[in-house]
Amino acid sequence: MATIKQKNAVNNIVDNGGNVSKAMLDAKYSKNTAKTPQKLTNSKGFKEICDEIGLTKSFITQCLIDDITDKPRNRQSELALASKMLGLLNDKLDITSNNQTITGFNFIKNKPQNGSVSDEKE
């Protein structure tokens, strides 16, 4: 069962636009705990709350598919998010060269995902 702190943190996440660490601090989690937001987001109580409010994996996946389908020419952010969700993409990677910052994505090569995802030809 979800704790009061977990419920408050989820409400705070919605209120502050998605900053989990800030939401945890506002819910009276310690500073040390708030530095590792996955302690909340990986908890059984957090997942229970998400399920109760309808924020399930299948809902998120369907919304993402709808967005990708509806934007055939402007879907870079949706495809990046889908790739990240599938484990094909790490966070953005910033590289500085000749005083210019180049931002890109760090693709994971040959990472097995449920047994068979690979970028190599079979």
N, C-alpha and C positions, 0 to 999 in steps of 0.2 A: 504494500500500500504506500502511496506517495506521502511524503512528509509535508508539513506546512511550508517549510523552507523551499522545497522543490516546487510546490504549487505557486508560491510567491515569485520564485525565480522565473518560471514559465510565463507568468503574467507580465513580469518585468521585461522579458525578452521581447514580447509582442509590443509593449509600450515604448521601448527604446530603440526599436528598429533592428534588433537582432544581435546586439552586443551581449554575449553570454556572460563574460567576466563581469561587466558592469551590472548586469541583471543579478548575478550572484551576490555581489557586494551590497546591492540595494536590498536583497533578501536576507541580509545579515550573515552571509557566509564569511569566513575569515579571509584575509587578504591572500594567505598562502593557498587556500583551497580555490579561490577565484582565479589564481594564476594557471590552474589546470582545469579549464571548463569541461573537459571530457569526463571528469569525475561526476559531473552532473549529467551531461548528455548521454553517457553510457550507463547510467543507473537504471535499475528496473523501474523505479518510481517515475522518472522522467519519461521513459518509453510508455508507461501506463497512461500518463497524462496526455501524451501525444495521441495515443490510440483513442482515448475518451473524447477528445475534441475533433477527431477525424483526420488528424495529421498523420496518416499512415504512409508506408512506403508505396503502396499501390496508388494512393491518391496523388502523391508527389510525382511519381513516375508518369501517371496519366496526364497530369497538368503539363509536365515537361514535354511529353510527346505531342500534346495539343499545340503548345507554343512552337515547337520545331516545325510541325506540319503547317501551321498558320503563317509562318514567316519564311518562305522558301528562299528569300534573298537577304534576309537580315537576321540570322540565327546563330551568330558566332558565340554569344554568351550562353545560349541554351545548349549548344553542342559541347562547349567547354564544360559546363556543369554536368551534362550527361556523361561525358568522358571521365570526369572526376569521380562521379558516383559509381561508375563501373570499374574504377581502379586503374584506368588507363592514363590518368593525368594527375600529377602532383600540383601543388600550389604554384602560382606564378613565379617565374624566375626572372630576376632583374640582373642584368650584366652591364657593367660600365666599361666602355671602351672609348678611348680618345675623348674623354669628358662628355660622352653621350651615354645615356642610359637606354638600354634596349630591354623592353619587357616582352616576355614570351611565356610559353608554358613548357613545363618539363614533362615530356612523355615518358612513361615507364615502358621499357622494352622487355619483352618475354616474361611478363609477370603472369603466372597462371592465375586465372580467376575461375573458380569452380571447375577446375580441371582442364580447360582447353583454350583459353585466350592467349594468343601469341601474335606478334607482328611478323613472324616468319612464314614463308610459303610452305604449305604442307605437301 
